[in-house]
């Protein structure tokens, strides 16, 4: 299978090539999807009663732009650009290493699930800070300075443990989500005529179809008030979502989530495939 003439087989990235390609994929993904990611976070949070009054994604979008301007959709993008590349690079590096094991070679689903799970301790703190920035209503929260302030505020009010709020639902989300994502992504050999961006987008959608309930709980925990947190555990947050909107509440924000992840993963997995192919040509395998 080729992407514009370039396609590296997963599990055969040379040396640290998977990490380098993953970093590039992560940066490209952030650029492609961040405004829709902010919209998703604002739909899922329970910390903004003014936004809960709006039912649909377009309604939340209009309210956000009317009150805070279009720049609100880019809150948290600078720190995410600085951190997400490393997170994505680590994820792909773990996945490629697992795929070279006998079990991972037979089961990309298991390799994806384990890669997602093992990467969560690295990805949790940036997710917490990004989520706090996205639902905030203060000017300039998309900047690196605001990111540093948000980090210090979290540590000041909640201690270092505050940077790991929502770790359990994050682990559940990434474990089941990357299991589904890599299952779809690895079908590219069986579907050589499906363009890589389309397959990447579908892989991203598969991630959130199975993982969105856990992601909703994660968002609630990560975006709650730092000074007066309402929820101590993931179960507390899940009960609140269920009480407020029933089972469908776990799928609030589905439309912007699928649009965002289709766009983001279409770009990310295409960039990853191209970069891996280039690195495989130039760097001898070890």
N, C-alpha and C positions, 0 to 999 in steps of 0.2 A: 504494500500500500504506500502511496506517495502523497505528499502535500506539496504541490508545486514542484515536484521532482525531488523533494526531501522528506524522508520519514525514517526516524530511527526506531528500531524495535525496542519496546519496553523490556527492561531487564538486561539490556546490553549497553547501557551508557558507560563510557570509559571513565575510570577514575572518579573524580569529583564532577564529571560532566553533568550528572543529574542535578546536583546542587546548583551549578551555574545556570543551567537551563531553567531550573525551577525558580531561581531568583528573577530571571528575565520574565518568566511567565507571570509571576506574582505582581510585578510592577505593571505589566501590561493589563492584567486583570483589574487592578485598582483603578487605572485610568478609564477603563471601559465601563465599570459598573458602579462607581461610588455614589453618584446622585440617587440611583435607585436603591442602593444599600441604605442610604440615610432615610429614604422614604419608608423602607421596610421597618427600620428600627423605630421610627416614629409611630408607625401603625401598631407595632407589637408592644411598646412600652405601656406600663400602667402608671408611670410617674408624671404623665402630662394629661390631666383631666380635660384640658382645652382641646386636645387632639382626639380623645376618646369619643367626643361628641360627634365626630365625623365618621361615617360608616365606610366609605369607599376610598380607594387609593387616590382618585382624582380629587376628592373632597379634602383629604389630608394635604395633598400637594398644593391645592389652591390656598388653603388656610396658612400653610407654611410660608409660601411666597408672599401672600398678602401681608402677613404680620412681620416677617423677618427678612424678606427679600430672597432673590434667587440664590444668593451666596450661601444661604443656610443649608442648601443641599450638598455643599462641598465641605461641611464641617467635619473635621477629623481626617481630611484627605492627606495632609502633609505627613503626619505621623504614620499613617497607614502606608504611604509610599516608602517611608524609611524602614518600616518593620515587616511589612507583609512579604516582601521579597525573600527575606531570611526565613520566614515561617514556611513559605511555599517551597523554597529550596530544601529546607530540612525535610518536609513532607515527601517530596519526590526522591530525595536521597535515601530515606528510610524505605520507601516503597520499592525502589530499584534493588536495594540490598536484599529485601525480603523475597523479591521475585527470583533472585538467583539461588534461593534455598530450594530444596526438593518440594517442601510443602507449598511455598509461594509460587513455584513454577506450575504446579498443578492447579492452584486456586488463586487467581488474581483477586477474587472477592475477599478471601481471608487476608491476603497481603495488604489490600486497601484498608480493610477494617483495622488491622494492627497498626498500619502506618498512621492512620487518622488518630487512633487512641494514643500512640506513643508520642505524637507531636503536640498533644494538647498542653502539657506543662509549659512548652515554649510559646504557644499561641494565646494562652489565656490572658495574661496581663495586657498585651496590646489590644485584645478584644474588649477588655473592661474599659480601658481608657478611651478607646475609639467610641464605644457605645455611649459613655458619659458625654463625650463631646457632641455626638450626633443628636442627642435629645435635648441638649442645653439650648438656652435662648439668649446667650450672651454673644456679642459681636466678637469676631476674630477667633472663635474656637476651632477654626480649621488650621490654625498656624501651629508651628512647632513650639512657640512660646506658650501658647494656650495648652498644648499637649503636656508640657512640663509642669505647668501650673495644675492641670487636672490630676496628673500623677501624684504631685505633692499633696494635693487636697485629699485624694483617696487615702494615701498613707497616713496623713494627719488625722483624719476622722475615723478610719477603719483599721489602721495599722497595715503592715505588709500583707496580711491575709486578705485585705480588701481587694488587692490586685488579682486574687484568685476566686473572687465571687463568681458563682455560676460554673465552676470547674466541672462538677458532676454532669449537668445537662450538656455542657460543651463536649465532654467525653462521649456521651451517648450520641449526640448529633454527629460528631466526626467519625465515630466508629461505624454506625449504620450508614451514614451518608457516603463516606468514601468507599465502603463496600459496594454500594449501588453504583457510584460514579465510575469506579474502575471496571466493574462488570460491563457497563455499557461501552466505555472507552476501549476495552480490549476486543470488542467486536469489530474493530476497524479492519482486521485481516479478513474476516468473513464477509464484510460489506465494503469491498474496495471501491465501489462506485459512489458511495456516500461521501460528500465533501467533508474534510476534517472539521471545518468550523461548525457544520451541522451536527456531526457526531459529538463534538465537544459540547455544544449547546444542549443536546439531548442528555448527555452524561451529567451535566450540571443540574438539569431539571430532575433527573432521577435522584440525585442527592437530596433535594429538598422535598420531593414527594414523600420520601420515607422519613426525613429528618426534621421537617418543619415543626411538629409538636415539641420536640426537644429544644429546637431553636427558639420557640416562643418562650418557654420557661427560662432558657438562658438569658434572653433579652430582658425579661422582667427582673431577674436577679441582678443583672449587670447595670441596669438603668434606674434602679430605685434610688430614692433619696439617700445621700450619704450621711446626712445629719440625723435623719429619722427613718432608718430602714424598716419596711413593713414585714419583710420576709426573711426568715433565718435559714430555711432549707428549700431545696427544690420542690419538695412536696407541698410546702406552704404556698409557693408561687403557683404550682399546678392547680391547687384547690381554688385559689383566687381567680384564675383564668376560667376554670370550669364553672364557678359560681356566677361569674359575670356574663359569660356568653355561651356556656355549654361546650360540647365537644367541638363545635365549629370554631370556637374561640382559639383553639390551638392552630387553626389554619388562617387566622387573620393575617392579612398581608400576602396571601398566596400569589395574587396576580403580579404585584411588583417584584416579588421574590423570584418567580419563574422568569419574568422578563429580564431581571437583573442577572440571574445566574446563567441564563441562556447566552446573553451577550458576553458576560465575563468569562465563562468557561470556553465559549467558542474562541475567544481571543487567546486565553491562557493556554489551552491545550494545543492550539495551532502553533503558538510561539514556542511552547515546550518541544513539540515534535520537530520543528524546523531547527531550533537551537541544538537539540540533541543530535540531529543528523549532521550538522556542521561540525560539532565537537567530536563526533565519532570519526569523521573523516580526518581530522587534524591531530587528534590526541590518541596515541596508542593505548589500548586497553591494558589494565593492570590486574 
